[in-house]
Amino acid sequence: MARNEAVFYEIKCRSNKKDFYLRYDFAYDEKWVLTYGLKSLPAEDARESSSFGNRKSTIDISQARTGPQYKCPYCGTRGFVRCGSCGKLTCYDHSGHFTCAHCGNSGAVSGQIKDMDGSKHTSQR
């Protein structure tokens, strides 16, 4: 049986620089699945953590998969990058080049994100 866990990550849209959250759920095959891009935290998760990020957890996403329903809620892209300069996340269109929505750093995309620190919550699904 799957653990009833979800982990959220703050991210910005590359197009309009608005904040949103990646949601990873722990699936029955014991892999993390990127399930949704959410404009805000679900009410139960916002209540659980009065200050976003109080319950930090590192998860291994090197074997994670992206669910068919995931996309940026603003521009619709299905990828994201972590900036090598500031370390924050920006949605990404798989063009090979990015501009960080947080600090403006830009360049070619290289490497693979292996793990990330996020805010862990009990999933309500």
N, C-alpha and C positions, 0 to 999 in steps of 0.2 A: 504494500500500500504506500502511496506517496505521502511524503511529509506535507502538511498543510501550511506551506510557507510561500510568501511572496517577498521579493526584494525590489525596492524602488530606487531609481537613480535620477538625479536632476540633470537636465539637458536643455539646450537652447536650439530653436529652429534656425537654420542657416539663412532662411529667406527673410523672416521678420524679427528675428532675435527674441522671440517670446519664449519664456520658460515652459517646459512640460516635463513629464516623468516617464521613464521607461519602466515597465513592469515585467519582471521575470518571475515565473512560477516554477516550482519544483514539480516535475511530472512523474507519472507512474513508472517510467523507464529509468528513473533516477538521474535525469538530465534537467538542466535549467532550460526553460523555453521563454524567449522574448514574446510576450503575449499581447501587450498593448502599449500605445503611446497615449498618455492621458494628460489633458490640459490642467487637471488638478488632482490631488490625492483623493481617493474615495473617502467619504465622510467618516467611516469607521477607522480608517488608517490615520486620518488627520487627528481624530480624537485620541487615538492610541499614542500618538507622539505629538505632544503639544508644541514641541520645537523639533521640526523635521530633522531627522538624522540622529536622534538620541540613542537608537539601538543599532549601531553600526555593525555590519557583518561583511566579510570578504567572501565572495563566491568565485568559483572557477567557471569561467564561461568559455574556456577553450573548446569544450565539446558541446556547448549550447547550440540550440537551433532557434530559428525565427519562425514563429507561427504565422499562418497565412493572413491573419487579421491584423498583424502589426503594421503600423505606418506612423509617420509624423502626423499629429493631428492638425497641423497647419499647412504644410506643403506637400504631404503625401509620400515623401521619400521613405525608403525601407532600410536604410543603413545609418550608421553613425560612426564618428571618429573621436579619438581622444587626442587632444592637442599635446604635442611634444613640449610646448612652451609652458602653458598654464595647467595642463593636466585635466582640463574640463572637457565635457562631451558636447558635440554639435552634430545635428543630423547630417546625413551625407548621401549624395546621389550616385555614388560609384563611378564618378568621372575620372578618378585618379588624382584629382587636385582638390584641396579644401581650403577654406578660410574659416578660422575659428570665430564663432559668433560671440565669444566672451572677450578675447584679447586682440583679435585681428591678425594673429599669426597666420601665415599661409604657406603652402608648399605641397609637395607630392605626398601621397598617402603610402605608407610602407609599414610592414609588420602586421601583427595580429594581437589584439587585446586578449590576454590570457586570464586575468582576474580583475575584479573591480570591487571597491568598497561601496556598500549601499546601506539603506535603512531597511531592516528586516521586520516584517509584520506577519501575524497569523493571517492566512488567506481566508476570506469569507465565501469562497466559491462553493 
